[in-house]
């Protein structure tokens, strides 16, 4: 009598997978920080390409997992376990550089270290700074920037402010996770967004059922052919940096000036985007390119007409192009986010019914947390951030506006990455600049401007964002049968705590050992001063709100609304509206 072989057990959120993911998170947190501050090599956590996560996962799937299989058949991670490990590593990659992790220490110390008799920050800025979220020791700050002879970190000085910021950071990142859980079903199952950047990890863990040691993707000659081109070019350029006899290979052309040099068209080849663009729907790719060209034309016309120019009401992170275009892009982002929520209103209603009424006809068993936890988690997180920001000096009336402006930018990035695979982009503007430009420095007051300056630590220069990584990660685990997926929520919290802790602790150690001003000119010179230059300017030359700002935002909102209406009404329309709000910050 022949016995039937039982099907293999499907594994997902096993302790082994979670441990591997958390170890990977620690490696990325420490490795990326050390790379940025000491090695100063290629950025491992700069763009939403998440290169550190992809590289580490490449090593895990191609080298470590087969090695474990050779040692014992039960040791390697199965497909579901690999997906869990990548989900956690992916989140960690977004927490190890731009944004709160890397910008926190410069922002909370810059007002003190860079105060001079010439800029007068000791009289203009420092008296209005709250004392609880910043270190209260001149010696500790100077030791951090210039190095301490003993190399020891005065943890007692840093403990209290870092604890306050840990509360805010945990609330911020949990709000992002909760929001992505709430919209996952709408984006993945109902709208069926493309998620181009998820296709690579899916292909890396795909199995043909033959039980071979090496995954099918890595047995493909075409894959290695595609791999070899960027690998060889990058290796040549890397060798050129050490040996001048090795020639360099440039992938960019000289900018093409247009409109009497008032604008220029940059042309360069991004090999990673060539790969991801294969999975981008044609109308989205065409929309991104078309609206970028329209943006170049608009910049040129504004320059020729001498209309626009630099806006003194906006900070350094909103000066990438003409302020009229920036305000129009903000209007477009607002309509994109609100329009997406309107399209998914039935799903949002179901989520709320499940969260507050326990509706039995709504299922959330396939989410990493219940809808009740997601909704209440988002509410508590936003309330925590709101109280924190209010206590930092921002008038209570404008705290919701700040959070609205910031999360409109975050949601836009997540949507553009999920739908269009555009990894090299950032929001045209940010929460603090949005509020100050539209409300005016006189209305916010000096303490309000101090709170806005501190908000630069978490809301600006978000070249890489946890919300977009979470959206991609949730799509990945949706494509795989994953038992015990609710464990991912606890693991996500652990990743946030571990990665942030690694980044901050290592940065403090390196600062006291070598001097922060020797680690990174960008972070500990530019980032440390940008908020307080803006605050100084707003205090010395206070400005009233300008109706023209709201007019430009309204114009951008109207254009975006019209584009979305045309897109949904006419199937033949070739230019996807997704390209309009980000046309000035990518390409």
C-alpha positions as CSV (number, residue, x, y, z in Angstrom):
1,X,0.0,0.0,0.0
2,X,1.4,3.4,-1.1
3,X,1.2,6.2,1.4
4,X,0.4,9.6,0.0
5,X,3.0,12.2,0.7
6,X,1.6,15.1,2.8
7,X,2.0,18.5,1.3
8,X,4.9,20.6,2.6
9,X,4.1,22.9,5.5
10,X,3.9,26.5,4.4
11,X,6.0,28.7,6.7
12,X,5.8,32.5,7.0
13,X,6.2,34.5,10.2
14,X,8.3,31.9,11.9
15,X,10.7,32.9,14.7
16,X,13.6,32.1,12.3
17,X,12.3,34.5,9.7
18,X,11.7,37.3,12.2
19,X,15.1,36.9,13.7
20,X,16.8,37.0,10.3
21,X,14.8,40.2,9.4
22,X,15.6,41.9,12.7
23,X,19.3,41.0,12.3
24,X,19.2,42.4,8.8
25,X,17.6,45.6,10.2
26,X,20.5,46.0,12.7
27,X,23.0,45.5,9.9
28,X,21.4,48.1,7.7
29,X,21.1,50.6,10.5
30,X,24.7,50.3,11.5
31,X,26.1,49.7,8.0
32,X,24.3,52.6,6.3
33,X,25.2,55.1,9.1
34,X,28.9,54.0,9.0
35,X,28.9,54.3,5.2
36,X,27.4,57.8,5.3
37,X,29.6,59.1,8.0
38,X,32.9,57.3,7.6
39,X,33.2,55.5,4.2
40,X,31.2,58.2,2.3
41,X,30.5,55.7,-0.4
42,X,27.4,55.2,-2.6
43,X,24.3,56.0,-0.6
44,X,22.7,52.8,0.8
45,X,19.5,54.6,2.0
46,X,19.0,57.7,-0.1
47,X,16.3,56.9,-2.6
48,X,13.2,54.7,-2.5
49,X,15.1,52.2,-4.5
50,X,16.2,50.8,-1.1
51,X,19.6,49.6,-2.4
52,X,20.8,48.3,1.0
53,X,17.7,46.1,1.3
54,X,18.0,44.7,-2.2
55,X,21.7,44.0,-1.8
56,X,21.3,42.3,1.6
57,X,18.4,40.3,0.3
58,X,20.5,39.3,-2.8
59,X,23.2,38.0,-0.5
60,X,20.6,36.1,1.7
61,X,18.8,34.4,-1.2
62,X,21.8,33.7,-3.5
63,X,24.5,32.9,-0.9
64,X,23.4,32.4,2.7
65,X,20.2,30.4,2.0
66,X,21.9,27.8,-0.3
67,X,24.8,27.5,2.2
68,X,22.3,26.7,4.9
69,X,20.6,24.1,2.7
70,X,24.0,22.4,2.2
71,X,24.5,22.2,5.9
72,X,21.0,20.8,6.6
73,X,17.8,20.7,4.6
74,X,15.7,22.2,7.4
75,X,17.9,25.3,7.9
76,X,17.2,27.5,4.8
77,X,14.3,29.9,4.8
78,X,11.3,29.0,2.7
79,X,9.6,31.4,0.3
80,X,7.2,32.8,2.9
81,X,10.0,33.3,5.4
82,X,12.1,35.1,2.8
83,X,9.2,37.4,2.1
84,X,8.9,38.2,5.9
85,X,12.7,38.8,6.2
86,X,12.6,41.2,3.2
87,X,9.6,43.1,4.5
88,X,11.5,43.8,7.7
89,X,14.8,44.6,6.0
90,X,12.9,46.9,3.6
91,X,11.4,48.9,6.4
92,X,14.8,49.2,8.1
93,X,16.4,50.6,4.9
94,X,14.0,53.6,5.0
95,X,14.8,54.3,8.7
96,X,18.6,54.5,8.4
97,X,19.2,57.7,6.5
98,X,17.2,60.7,5.2
99,X,14.4,62.0,7.3
100,X,14.1,61.7,11.1
101,X,16.9,59.2,11.8
102,X,19.7,61.1,10.2
103,X,18.4,64.7,10.5
104,X,17.4,64.6,14.2
105,X,20.8,65.2,15.8
106,X,21.8,68.1,13.5
107,X,18.4,69.8,13.8
108,X,18.3,69.7,17.6
109,X,21.8,71.0,18.0
110,X,22.3,73.4,15.1
111,X,20.7,76.4,16.7
112,X,23.4,76.3,19.5
113,X,26.5,75.2,17.7
114,X,26.2,77.6,14.8
115,X,25.1,80.6,16.8
116,X,27.6,83.5,16.3
117,X,27.7,87.2,17.1
118,X,27.1,87.9,13.4
119,X,23.9,85.9,13.0
120,X,22.6,86.7,16.5
121,X,20.9,83.3,17.0
122,X,21.6,83.5,20.7
123,X,19.2,86.4,20.9
124,X,16.9,85.7,17.9
125,X,16.5,81.9,18.0
126,X,17.6,80.3,21.2
127,X,15.2,82.1,23.6
128,X,12.2,80.7,21.8
129,X,13.4,77.1,21.6
130,X,11.7,74.6,23.9
131,X,14.2,73.1,26.3
132,X,12.8,69.6,26.6
133,X,13.5,68.2,23.1
134,X,17.0,69.6,22.8
135,X,20.2,68.8,24.8
136,X,20.8,71.4,27.6
137,X,24.6,71.4,27.7
138,X,26.9,73.5,25.6
139,X,29.9,71.3,26.4
140,X,27.9,68.2,25.2
141,X,27.0,69.8,21.9
142,X,30.5,71.1,21.3
143,X,32.0,67.7,22.2
144,X,29.6,66.1,19.7
145,X,30.5,68.5,16.8
146,X,34.2,68.7,17.4
147,X,35.0,65.4,19.2
148,X,35.7,64.7,22.8
149,X,39.3,63.8,23.9
150,X,37.9,60.9,25.9
151,X,35.5,59.8,23.1
152,X,32.8,59.1,25.7
153,X,29.2,60.0,25.1
154,X,27.5,61.9,28.0
155,X,24.3,59.8,27.8
156,X,22.8,61.6,30.8
157,X,22.6,64.8,28.7
158,X,21.1,63.1,25.7
159,X,18.7,60.7,27.3
160,X,15.8,63.0,28.0
161,X,15.5,64.8,24.6
162,X,16.1,61.5,22.7
163,X,13.3,59.9,24.8
164,X,10.9,62.7,23.8
165,X,11.8,62.3,20.2
166,X,11.5,58.5,20.4
167,X,7.8,59.0,21.4
168,X,7.3,61.3,18.4
169,X,9.2,59.0,16.0
170,X,7.3,55.9,17.1
171,X,4.0,57.7,16.7
172,X,5.1,59.0,13.2
173,X,6.1,55.7,11.8
174,X,3.2,53.7,13.3
175,X,0.8,56.3,11.7
176,X,2.4,55.5,8.4
177,X,2.1,51.7,8.9
178,X,-1.5,52.0,10.0
179,X,-2.5,54.2,7.1
180,X,-0.9,51.7,4.6
181,X,-2.8,48.8,6.2
182,X,-6.0,50.8,5.9
183,X,-5.6,51.5,2.1
184,X,-3.8,48.2,1.2
185,X,-6.9,46.3,0.0
186,X,-8.0,49.4,-2.0
187,X,-4.7,49.8,-3.7
188,X,-3.8,46.1,-4.2
189,X,-7.1,44.4,-4.9
190,X,-9.5,47.0,-6.1
191,X,-7.4,49.5,-8.0
192,X,-4.7,46.9,-8.8
193,X,-1.8,49.3,-8.7
194,X,1.3,48.1,-10.6
195,X,3.8,48.0,-7.7
196,X,6.8,47.8,-10.1
197,X,9.4,47.7,-7.3
198,X,7.8,44.6,-5.8
199,X,8.4,42.5,-8.9
200,X,12.2,42.1,-8.1
201,X,11.9,40.5,-4.7
202,X,9.0,38.4,-5.9
203,X,11.2,37.1,-8.7
204,X,14.1,36.5,-6.3
205,X,12.0,34.2,-4.1
206,X,10.0,32.5,-6.9
207,X,10.4,28.7,-6.9
208,X,9.8,26.2,-9.7
209,X,9.0,23.3,-7.4
210,X,12.0,21.3,-8.3
211,X,13.7,21.7,-5.0
212,X,17.0,23.1,-6.4
213,X,19.4,24.9,-4.2
214,X,19.6,28.0,-6.5
215,X,16.4,29.9,-7.2
216,X,15.2,30.0,-10.9
217,X,16.0,33.7,-11.3
218,X,19.6,33.2,-10.5
219,X,19.8,30.3,-13.0
220,X,18.7,32.6,-15.9
221,X,21.4,33.7,-18.3
222,X,19.3,36.7,-19.3
223,X,19.2,37.9,-15.6
224,X,23.0,37.8,-15.4
225,X,23.3,39.6,-18.7
226,X,21.1,42.4,-17.4
227,X,23.0,42.3,-14.1
228,X,26.4,42.5,-15.8
229,X,25.9,45.9,-17.6
230,X,25.3,48.1,-14.5
231,X,27.8,46.0,-12.5
232,X,30.6,46.5,-15.0
233,X,29.9,50.2,-15.5
234,X,29.7,50.9,-11.7
235,X,32.9,48.9,-11.1
236,X,34.8,50.9,-13.8
237,X,33.7,54.2,-12.2
238,X,34.6,52.9,-8.8
239,X,38.1,51.8,-9.9
240,X,38.5,55.2,-11.6
241,X,38.1,56.9,-8.2
242,X,41.2,54.9,-6.9
243,X,43.2,54.6,-10.1
244,X,43.1,57.5,-12.5
245,X,44.4,55.4,-15.4
246,X,41.1,53.6,-15.4
247,X,38.7,55.6,-17.5
248,X,35.3,56.7,-16.2
249,X,32.0,56.1,-18.0
250,X,29.4,58.9,-17.8
251,X,25.7,58.0,-18.0
252,X,24.6,61.7,-18.3
253,X,24.8,64.3,-21.0
254,X,25.2,68.0,-20.7
255,X,22.1,69.8,-19.8
256,X,20.2,71.3,-22.8
257,X,19.4,75.0,-22.2
258,X,16.0,76.2,-23.4
259,X,14.1,79.5,-23.2
260,X,17.3,81.6,-23.3
261,X,18.8,79.4,-20.6
262,X,16.0,80.1,-18.1
263,X,15.4,76.3,-17.9
264,X,17.3,73.2,-18.9
265,X,16.6,69.7,-19.9
266,X,18.8,67.2,-18.1
267,X,19.4,63.8,-19.7
268,X,20.9,60.8,-18.0
269,X,20.5,57.1,-18.0
270,X,19.4,55.4,-14.8
271,X,19.9,51.7,-15.3
272,X,17.9,50.8,-12.2
273,X,14.9,52.8,-13.5
274,X,15.3,51.1,-16.9
275,X,14.7,47.8,-15.1
276,X,11.8,49.0,-13.0
277,X,10.1,50.9,-15.9
278,X,9.5,47.6,-17.6
279,X,6.7,46.9,-15.1
280,X,5.2,50.5,-15.2
281,X,2.0,50.8,-17.2
282,X,2.5,52.7,-20.5
283,X,0.1,55.6,-19.7
284,X,1.8,56.2,-16.4
285,X,5.3,56.3,-17.9
286,X,4.0,58.6,-20.7
287,X,2.3,60.9,-18.1
288,X,5.5,61.1,-16.0
289,X,7.6,62.1,-19.1
290,X,5.0,64.4,-20.6
291,X,4.4,66.4,-17.5
292,X,8.1,66.7,-16.8
293,X,8.5,68.3,-20.2
294,X,5.5,70.6,-19.5
295,X,7.2,71.6,-16.3
296,X,10.4,72.5,-18.1
297,X,8.4,74.6,-20.5
298,X,6.6,76.4,-17.7
299,X,9.9,77.1,-15.9
300,X,11.3,78.6,-19.0
301,X,8.3,80.8,-19.7
302,X,8.3,82.1,-16.1
303,X,11.9,82.9,-16.4
304,X,11.6,84.7,-19.7
305,X,8.6,86.7,-18.4
306,X,10.5,87.4,-15.1
307,X,7.5,86.2,-13.2
308,X,8.0,84.2,-10.1
309,X,11.5,84.0,-8.7
310,X,12.7,83.0,-5.2
311,X,10.0,83.0,-2.5
312,X,11.3,84.2,0.8
313,X,8.4,82.6,2.7
314,X,9.7,79.1,1.9
315,X,12.6,77.2,3.3
316,X,15.6,75.6,1.6
317,X,13.8,72.4,1.0
318,X,11.2,74.1,-1.2
319,X,13.5,76.0,-3.5
320,X,14.2,73.4,-6.1
321,X,12.3,75.3,-8.8
322,X,10.0,78.3,-9.2
323,X,7.7,78.8,-6.2
324,X,4.7,79.1,-8.5
325,X,5.3,75.6,-9.7
326,X,5.9,74.4,-6.1
327,X,2.6,75.7,-5.0
328,X,0.8,74.2,-8.0
329,X,2.4,70.9,-7.2
330,X,1.2,71.1,-3.7
331,X,-2.3,71.6,-5.0
332,X,-1.9,68.6,-7.2
333,X,-0.7,66.5,-4.3
334,X,-3.7,67.5,-2.2
335,X,-6.2,66.5,-5.0
336,X,-4.2,63.3,-5.6
337,X,-4.5,62.2,-2.0
338,X,-8.1,63.3,-1.4
339,X,-9.1,62.0,-4.8
340,X,-7.6,58.6,-4.0
341,X,-9.5,58.5,-0.7
342,X,-12.7,59.5,-2.6
343,X,-12.2,56.7,-5.1
344,X,-11.8,54.3,-2.2
345,X,-14.6,55.7,-0.1
346,X,-16.5,52.4,0.0
347,X,-13.5,50.6,1.3
348,X,-12.7,53.3,3.8
349,X,-16.3,53.1,5.0
350,X,-16.0,49.3,5.4
351,X,-12.8,49.7,7.4
352,X,-14.5,52.2,9.7
353,X,-17.5,49.9,10.1
354,X,-15.2,47.0,11.0
355,X,-13.1,49.2,13.4
356,X,-16.0,50.8,15.3
357,X,-18.9,48.4,14.8
358,X,-17.2,45.1,14.2
359,X,-19.1,44.5,10.9
360,X,-19.1,40.8,10.3
361,X,-19.3,41.2,6.5
362,X,-15.9,42.9,6.4
363,X,-12.9,40.7,6.7
364,X,-9.4,41.8,7.8
365,X,-7.9,38.4,8.4
366,X,-5.4,38.9,5.6
367,X,-4.0,42.1,7.1
368,X,-1.0,42.4,9.4
369,X,-3.2,44.0,12.0
370,X,-7.0,44.2,12.4
371,X,-8.8,47.2,11.1
372,X,-9.7,48.2,14.6
373,X,-6.0,48.3,15.6
374,X,-5.1,50.1,12.4
375,X,-7.8,52.8,12.9
376,X,-7.2,53.3,16.6
377,X,-3.5,53.1,16.1
378,X,-3.7,55.9,13.5
379,X,-5.9,58.0,15.7
380,X,-3.7,57.6,18.8
381,X,-0.5,58.3,16.7
382,X,-1.9,61.5,15.3
383,X,-3.1,62.7,18.7
384,X,0.3,61.9,20.1
385,X,2.1,63.9,17.4
386,X,-0.4,66.7,17.7
387,X,0.1,67.1,21.4
388,X,3.9,66.9,21.0
389,X,4.0,69.5,18.3
390,X,1.7,71.8,20.3
391,X,4.0,71.5,23.3
392,X,6.9,72.4,21.0
393,X,5.5,75.8,20.5
394,X,3.3,75.5,17.4
395,X,-0.2,77.1,18.0
396,X,-2.8,74.4,18.4
397,X,-4.9,75.8,15.5
398,X,-2.1,75.1,13.0
399,X,-0.9,71.7,14.2
400,X,-3.6,69.9,12.1
401,X,-2.5,71.9,9.1
402,X,1.1,70.9,9.6
403,X,0.3,67.3,9.9
404,X,-2.0,67.5,6.9
405,X,0.7,69.1,4.7
406,X,3.3,66.6,5.8
407,X,1.2,63.5,5.3
408,X,-0.1,64.8,1.9
409,X,3.5,64.7,0.8
410,X,4.1,61.2,2.4
411,X,0.9,59.7,0.9
412,X,1.9,61.2,-2.5
413,X,5.3,59.5,-2.4
414,X,3.8,56.2,-1.4
415,X,1.2,56.4,-4.1
416,X,3.7,57.4,-6.8
417,X,6.2,54.6,-5.8
418,X,3.4,52.0,-5.6
419,X,1.7,53.0,-8.9
420,X,4.5,54.4,-11.0
421,X,7.7,52.9,-9.5
422,X,9.3,56.3,-9.4
423,X,12.0,55.9,-6.8
424,X,14.2,59.0,-7.4
425,X,11.8,61.7,-6.2
426,X,10.8,63.7,-3.2
427,X,7.8,65.9,-2.3
428,X,7.9,69.4,-4.0
429,X,7.4,71.0,-0.6
430,X,6.9,69.9,3.0
431,X,4.7,70.5,6.0
432,X,6.5,73.4,7.7
433,X,7.1,75.3,4.5
434,X,3.5,74.7,3.5
435,X,2.2,76.1,6.7
436,X,4.5,79.1,6.9
437,X,4.0,80.1,3.3
438,X,0.2,80.0,3.6
439,X,-0.3,81.2,7.2
440,X,2.6,83.7,7.5
441,X,5.3,84.0,10.1
442,X,3.5,86.8,12.0
443,X,0.5,84.6,12.7
444,X,2.7,81.7,14.0
445,X,4.8,83.9,16.3
446,X,8.3,83.3,17.4
447,X,7.6,80.1,19.4
448,X,5.6,78.8,16.5
449,X,8.5,79.3,14.2
450,X,10.8,77.5,16.7
451,X,8.4,74.5,16.6
452,X,8.4,74.6,12.8
453,X,12.2,74.7,12.7
454,X,12.3,71.6,14.9
455,X,9.7,69.9,12.5
456,X,12.4,70.0,9.9
457,X,13.9,67.0,11.7
458,X,11.0,64.7,10.5
459,X,9.2,66.3,7.6
460,X,11.7,67.5,5.0
461,X,14.1,66.0,2.5
462,X,12.2,62.6,2.5
463,X,14.1,61.0,-0.3
464,X,13.4,57.6,1.2
465,X,10.2,57.0,3.1
466,X,8.9,54.2,5.4
467,X,5.4,54.7,4.1
468,X,6.3,53.7,0.5
469,X,8.4,50.8,1.7
470,X,5.5,49.6,3.9
471,X,3.1,49.8,0.9
472,X,5.5,47.7,-1.2
473,X,6.1,45.3,1.6
474,X,2.3,44.7,2.2
475,X,1.9,44.1,-1.5
476,X,4.7,41.5,-1.3
477,X,3.2,39.6,1.6
478,X,-0.2,39.7,-0.1
479,X,1.2,37.7,-3.1
480,X,2.3,34.9,-0.8
481,X,0.4,32.5,1.5
482,X,1.7,33.7,4.8
483,X,0.6,32.0,8.1
484,X,0.6,34.1,11.3
485,X,1.0,37.3,9.4
486,X,-0.3,39.3,12.5
487,X,3.2,38.7,14.0
488,X,4.5,41.2,11.4
489,X,3.0,44.1,13.3
490,X,5.0,43.4,16.4
491,X,8.1,42.8,14.3
492,X,7.5,46.2,12.6
493,X,7.5,48.0,15.9
494,X,10.8,46.1,16.8
495,X,12.3,47.2,13.5
496,X,11.5,50.8,14.2
497,X,13.0,50.8,17.6
498,X,16.1,48.8,16.7
499,X,16.9,50.7,13.6
500,X,16.4,54.1,15.0
501,X,18.4,53.1,18.1
502,X,21.3,51.8,16.0
503,X,21.4,55.0,13.8
504,X,21.3,57.5,16.7
505,X,23.6,55.6,19.0
506,X,26.3,55.0,16.3
507,X,26.0,58.6,15.1
508,X,26.5,59.9,18.7
509,X,29.5,57.6,19.2
510,X,31.1,58.6,15.9
511,X,30.5,62.3,16.7
512,X,32.3,62.2,20.0
513,X,35.0,60.0,18.6
514,X,35.8,62.0,15.4
515,X,33.7,65.2,15.5
516,X,30.4,65.4,13.7
517,X,31.6,68.3,11.5
518,X,34.1,65.8,10.1
519,X,31.5,63.1,9.5
520,X,29.1,64.7,7.0
521,X,29.1,68.3,5.7
522,X,25.6,67.9,4.4
523,X,24.1,66.8,7.7
524,X,26.2,68.7,10.3
525,X,26.5,71.9,8.3
526,X,23.6,72.4,5.9
527,X,20.9,70.4,7.7
528,X,21.9,71.8,11.1
529,X,21.5,75.4,9.8
530,X,18.7,75.4,7.3
531,X,15.8,75.5,9.9
532,X,17.3,78.3,11.9
533,X,18.2,80.4,8.9
534,X,14.6,80.2,7.9
535,X,13.4,81.0,11.5
536,X,15.8,83.9,11.7
537,X,14.6,85.3,8.4
538,X,10.9,84.9,9.4
539,X,11.5,86.7,12.8
540,X,13.6,89.6,11.5
541,X,11.4,90.1,8.4
542,X,7.9,88.8,9.4
543,X,5.5,88.4,6.5
544,X,1.8,88.2,6.2
545,X,-0.1,85.4,4.4
546,X,-0.2,85.9,0.7
547,X,-3.4,85.3,-1.3
548,X,-1.4,84.5,-4.4
549,X,0.0,81.4,-2.6
550,X,-3.5,80.0,-2.2
551,X,-4.3,81.0,-5.8
552,X,-1.4,79.0,-7.1
553,X,-2.3,76.0,-4.9
554,X,-5.9,76.3,-6.2
555,X,-4.7,76.4,-9.8
556,X,-2.7,73.2,-9.3
557,X,-5.6,71.5,-7.6
558,X,-7.9,72.5,-10.4
559,X,-5.5,71.2,-13.1
560,X,-5.1,67.9,-11.2
561,X,-8.8,67.5,-10.7
562,X,-9.4,68.1,-14.4
563,X,-6.7,65.6,-15.3
564,X,-8.1,62.9,-13.0
565,X,-11.7,63.5,-14.3
566,X,-10.5,63.2,-17.9
567,X,-8.5,60.1,-17.1
568,X,-11.4,58.3,-15.5
569,X,-13.9,59.4,-18.1
570,X,-11.9,58.8,-21.3
571,X,-10.1,55.5,-21.6
572,X,-8.1,56.8,-24.6
573,X,-6.5,59.6,-22.6
574,X,-2.7,58.9,-22.9
575,X,-1.2,61.0,-20.0
576,X,-1.8,59.7,-16.5
577,X,-2.4,62.4,-14.0
578,X,0.1,60.9,-11.6
579,X,2.9,62.7,-13.4
580,X,1.6,66.2,-12.8
581,X,2.2,66.8,-9.0
582,X,5.7,65.3,-9.1
583,X,6.8,66.6,-12.5
584,X,9.1,69.2,-10.9
585,X,11.0,66.8,-8.6
586,X,11.9,63.9,-10.7
587,X,13.6,63.4,-14.0
